[in-house]
Amino acid sequence: MGNYKQYRREIEVAVSILSNLSYKNIAKDLFIAESTVSKHASNIFKKTDVKNRTEFLKRFRKKK
């Protein structure tokens, strides 16, 4: 089981993905490595039962 910081970071990454930022830009904004963003994204996708970024966006992005 992870800690609060990890969960908070995953939420920040999830919100950034939903804002359609690239992993590179998310890494820059959060001052972390792009590989770390990718790892957080992978954890997020597992927890939300989606296979990838596209499925995540389809499921959780607000419809316009």
C-alpha positions as CSV (number, residue, x, y, z in Angstrom):
1,M,0.0,0.0,0.0
2,G,1.3,3.4,-1.0
3,N,1.6,6.5,1.0
4,Y,-0.3,9.8,0.9
5,K,2.4,11.6,-1.2
6,Q,2.1,8.9,-3.9
7,Y,-1.7,9.1,-4.0
8,R,-1.5,12.9,-4.2
9,R,1.0,12.7,-7.0
10,E,-1.2,10.2,-8.9
11,I,-4.1,12.6,-8.6
12,E,-2.0,15.4,-9.9
13,V,-0.9,13.2,-12.8
14,A,-4.5,12.1,-13.5
15,V,-5.8,15.7,-13.6
16,S,-2.9,16.6,-15.9
17,I,-3.8,13.7,-18.2
18,L,-7.4,14.8,-18.3
19,S,-6.1,18.3,-19.2
20,N,-4.5,16.6,-22.2
21,L,-1.0,17.4,-21.3
22,S,1.8,15.2,-22.6
23,Y,3.8,13.1,-20.2
24,K,6.8,15.3,-21.0
25,N,4.9,18.5,-20.0
26,I,3.5,16.8,-16.9
27,A,7.0,15.9,-15.9
28,K,8.2,19.5,-16.4
29,D,5.2,21.0,-14.5
30,L,5.6,18.6,-11.6
31,F,9.5,18.6,-11.5
32,I,9.7,14.8,-11.9
33,A,11.1,12.5,-14.6
34,E,9.0,11.5,-17.5
35,S,9.5,7.9,-16.6
36,T,8.0,8.7,-13.1
37,V,4.9,10.2,-14.9
38,S,4.6,7.0,-16.9
39,K,4.8,4.9,-13.8
40,H,2.1,7.0,-12.0
41,A,-0.1,6.8,-15.2
42,S,0.3,3.0,-15.2
43,N,-0.8,2.8,-11.6
44,I,-3.8,5.1,-12.3
45,F,-4.9,3.0,-15.3
46,K,-4.7,-0.2,-13.2
47,K,-6.7,1.4,-10.4
48,T,-9.3,2.7,-12.7
49,D,-9.5,-0.6,-14.7
50,V,-8.5,0.9,-18.1
51,K,-5.8,-0.3,-20.5
52,N,-4.3,3.0,-21.6
53,R,-4.5,6.8,-21.8
54,T,-7.2,6.7,-24.6
55,E,-9.5,4.6,-22.5
56,F,-8.9,6.7,-19.4
57,L,-9.8,9.9,-21.3
58,K,-12.9,8.3,-22.8
59,R,-14.1,7.2,-19.4
60,F,-13.3,10.2,-17.2
61,R,-13.2,13.3,-19.4
62,K,-16.2,15.6,-19.2
63,K,-18.4,15.5,-22.3
64,K,-18.7,18.9,-24.0
